[in-house]
Amino acid sequence: MTAWFKRKEKGIQTATEEKKDTPKGLWYKSPTGKIVESEVLAKNFYVSPEDDYHVRIGSKEYFEILFDDNKFSELDTKLTSKDPLKFEDTKKYSDRLKAAQKKTGLKDAVRTAVGKSKGKDLVVACMDFNFIGGSMGSVVGEKIARAIDHAIKKKVPFLMISKSGGARMMEAALSLMQLAKTSAKLAQLAEAKIPYISLCTDPTTGGTTASYAMLGDINVSEPGALIGFAGPRVVKEATGKELPEGFQTAEFVKEYGFLDFIVHRSALKNKINLYIDLIENKPIRT
């Protein structure tokens, strides 16, 4: 007896208009197994309503959440990475960049913009994990530095949303230099007495954690985000010890003093602007 799924006839063709494709993205399954309709997820700030799991989102979604009516002016839209080291691993770095740009529609792993948030101007730099793991290269550092310059020039508060696997190894020392550059720019922002809020999202690791992600006037995070320098697996292998439960989650990090607050995504816009009003000692916007 021949199994029902084995075709005897070869070369069977189905006309394009007759194909029954299943639309993608209609449902989302959270790590705890909860299934939610994508449309419902979007309306709930991309948080699973049943288990409160904060789905990883990118700059597009954060801009929608933070800017009034999703209106903003993007800064430095044409900056793209080069390949000065002619780096090659399983593929050329230049080819990897082109593939990432084509796949994501992004120029690099951070977008910067200015717009109104609760009626007042706010400069936002937001990382995108989909672009080579949100890795920090020369363009990421330069765009953040320029966004800080814009904030200083216009006297506008600055929000950094970190989501990164760390420094971009394909740029070697050029990538590591961005830690110093962005930190120096943030020192200038502090001298100008302009508020800086750092939002750590899942994951915030590596050179990002070692620089701008932990330098905010107020450091906040979304619930359950992974925050650390090296990942838990690497730390466990290096120390040879069992790690505490919840190690490197936002809740664990807050308990040990590296975070000031954990903010639910639905309250993000209100909380960020509340912190800015408190730092500036201005009337709190309702």
C-alpha positions in Angstrom: 0.0 0.0 0.0 1.4 3.4 -1.0 1.4 6.2 1.5 -1.2 8.9 0.6 1.5 11.6 0.6 3.7 9.9 -2.1 2.9 11.2 -5.6 3.0 8.7 -8.4 2.8 11.3 -11.1 5.7 13.7 -11.7 5.6 17.2 -13.0 2.2 18.2 -11.5 1.8 21.9 -11.8 -0.7 24.2 -10.1 -1.6 27.6 -11.7 -0.5 30.5 -9.6 -4.1 31.9 -9.2 -5.2 28.5 -7.8 -2.5 28.2 -5.1 -3.8 28.3 -1.6 -1.1 30.2 0.3 -1.4 30.6 4.1 -0.9 34.2 5.0 2.1 34.7 7.3 2.1 36.6 10.6 -1.5 36.1 11.6 -0.6 34.5 14.9 2.2 34.8 17.4 3.3 32.1 19.9 5.1 33.4 23.1 7.8 31.4 24.8 5.4 30.2 27.4 3.2 28.7 24.6 0.5 31.3 24.6 -0.9 32.1 21.2 -2.2 35.5 20.3 -3.5 37.1 17.1 -0.9 39.5 15.6 -3.5 42.3 15.3 -4.4 41.9 19.0 -0.6 41.9 19.8 0.0 45.1 17.9 -2.9 46.8 19.7 -1.5 45.7 23.0 1.9 47.4 22.5 3.3 44.0 21.2 2.9 42.4 24.6 1.2 39.0 24.9 -2.0 39.7 26.9 -2.1 36.3 28.6 1.4 36.0 29.9 2.6 39.6 29.6 5.6 38.6 27.5 7.2 41.6 25.8 7.8 40.6 22.2 11.0 41.9 20.6 10.2 44.9 18.4 12.3 47.4 16.5 12.6 51.1 15.8 9.4 51.2 13.7 7.3 50.0 16.6 9.0 52.0 19.3 8.6 55.2 17.2 4.9 54.4 16.8 4.6 54.0 20.6 6.6 57.1 21.6 6.0 59.8 19.0 2.6 61.6 19.0 0.6 60.4 16.0 3.8 58.6 14.8 5.1 61.8 13.4 8.9 62.4 13.5 11.8 63.5 11.4 14.5 60.8 10.9 18.1 62.0 11.3 21.1 60.9 9.2 19.1 58.4 7.1 21.9 57.8 4.5 24.8 56.7 6.7 25.9 53.2 5.9 28.8 51.0 7.0 32.0 50.4 5.0 34.4 47.5 5.0 37.8 49.2 5.7 39.3 45.9 7.1 38.1 43.8 4.2 36.8 41.4 6.7 35.7 37.9 5.7 34.4 34.9 7.7 31.8 32.6 6.2 31.1 35.5 3.8 32.5 38.9 3.0 31.4 41.7 5.5 30.4 43.8 2.5 28.1 41.0 1.3 26.7 40.5 4.8 25.8 44.2 5.0 24.0 44.2 1.7 22.1 41.1 2.7 21.1 42.6 6.0 20.0 45.9 4.3 17.9 43.9 1.8 16.3 41.7 4.4 15.5 44.4 6.9 15.0 47.5 4.8 17.3 49.2 7.3 20.6 51.0 6.6 22.2 49.8 9.9 21.4 48.7 13.4 20.2 52.0 14.8 17.7 54.7 13.7 17.6 58.2 15.1 14.7 60.6 15.0 13.2 63.7 16.6 9.5 64.4 17.2 6.9 65.3 19.7 6.2 63.0 22.6 3.3 64.2 24.8 3.6 67.6 23.1 7.3 68.2 23.7 10.3 67.5 21.4 12.3 64.3 22.1 15.3 62.8 20.3 15.2 59.0 20.2 18.0 56.6 19.1 16.6 53.1 18.7 18.5 49.9 17.9 17.2 47.2 15.7 18.2 43.6 16.6 17.2 42.3 13.2 20.2 44.0 11.6 23.2 41.8 12.3 22.1 41.2 15.9 21.9 44.9 16.7 25.6 44.9 16.7 27.4 48.2 17.4 29.7 49.3 14.5 31.0 52.7 13.3 27.7 53.8 11.9 25.8 53.0 15.1 28.3 55.0 17.1 28.3 57.9 14.7 24.5 58.1 14.4 24.1 58.1 18.2 26.8 60.8 18.5 25.1 62.9 15.9 21.7 62.4 17.6 23.3 63.6 20.9 24.7 66.6 19.0 21.2 67.4 17.8 19.8 67.1 21.3 22.5 69.5 22.6 22.0 72.0 19.8 18.2 72.1 20.1 18.2 71.6 23.9 16.0 68.5 23.6 15.9 65.5 25.9 17.6 62.3 24.6 16.3 58.7 24.8 18.5 55.8 23.9 16.7 52.4 23.3 19.3 49.6 23.4 18.8 46.2 21.9 22.1 44.7 21.0 24.3 41.6 20.9 27.4 43.8 21.5 30.2 45.3 19.4 30.4 44.3 15.7 33.4 42.0 15.4 33.7 42.6 11.6 34.9 46.1 12.4 37.3 45.1 15.2 38.8 48.1 17.1 36.8 50.5 15.0 33.7 49.1 16.6 35.2 49.3 20.1 36.1 52.9 19.6 32.4 53.7 19.6 32.2 53.0 23.3 34.5 55.9 24.1 32.9 58.2 21.4 29.3 57.8 22.6 30.3 58.0 26.3 32.2 61.3 25.6 29.2 62.7 23.8 26.9 61.7 26.7 29.3 63.6 29.0 28.8 66.7 26.8 25.0 66.1 27.1 25.3 66.0 30.9 27.4 69.2 30.9 24.6 70.9 28.9 22.2 69.7 31.6 20.0 67.9 29.1 18.1 64.8 30.3 19.2 61.4 29.1 17.0 58.4 29.6 18.4 54.9 28.8 16.0 52.2 28.0 17.4 48.6 28.0 15.3 46.1 26.1 15.8 42.4 25.3 18.7 41.8 24.9 21.2 44.5 26.0 24.6 43.0 26.1 28.3 43.5 25.3 29.8 46.8 24.4 26.4 48.5 24.5 26.0 47.6 28.2 29.6 48.7 28.8 28.9 52.2 27.5 25.8 54.2 26.7 23.2 51.7 28.0 24.3 52.2 31.6 25.0 55.9 31.5 21.5 57.4 31.7 20.4 60.0 34.2 17.8 57.3 34.7 18.3 53.7 33.5 15.1 51.8 32.9 14.1 48.5 31.3 11.2 46.4 30.0 10.1 43.4 32.1 12.1 40.2 31.6 14.8 41.8 29.4 18.2 40.1 29.3 20.8 42.7 30.5 24.5 41.9 30.9 28.0 42.0 29.4 28.5 38.4 28.4 25.6 36.1 28.1 24.7 33.6 30.9 26.2 30.6 29.0 29.6 32.3 28.6 29.6 33.5 32.3 28.8 30.0 33.5 31.6 28.5 31.4 34.1 31.1 32.5 33.3 30.8 36.2 32.4 27.2 36.4 29.6 28.0 38.8 25.8 27.6 38.7 24.2 30.9 38.2 21.4 32.3 40.4 17.8 31.9 39.2 16.8 34.8 37.0 20.4 35.8 36.4 20.7 38.8 34.1 17.0 39.4 33.8 15.9 43.0 34.3 14.4 42.1 37.7 17.7 40.6 38.9 19.8 43.5 37.6 17.4 46.1 39.2 17.7 44.2 42.6 21.5 44.7 42.4 21.3 48.4 41.6 22.1 48.6 37.9 18.5 49.8 37.0 16.3 52.5 38.5 13.0 51.3 37.2 11.3 48.5 35.2 8.6 49.9 32.9 5.8 48.0 31.2 5.6 48.8 27.5 2.0 50.1 27.8 3.2 52.8 30.2 6.5 53.5 28.4 5.5 56.9 26.8 4.0 58.3 30.0 6.9 57.1 32.2 9.7 58.3 29.9 8.1 61.8 29.8 7.4 61.7 33.6 11.1 61.1 34.2 12.1 63.9 31.9 9.7 66.4 33.6 11.1 65.3 37.0 14.7 65.8 35.9 14.0 69.2 34.3 11.9 70.1 37.4 9.0 71.1 35.2 5.2 70.6 35.6 4.3 67.0 35.0 2.4 66.4 31.8 -0.8 64.5 32.2 
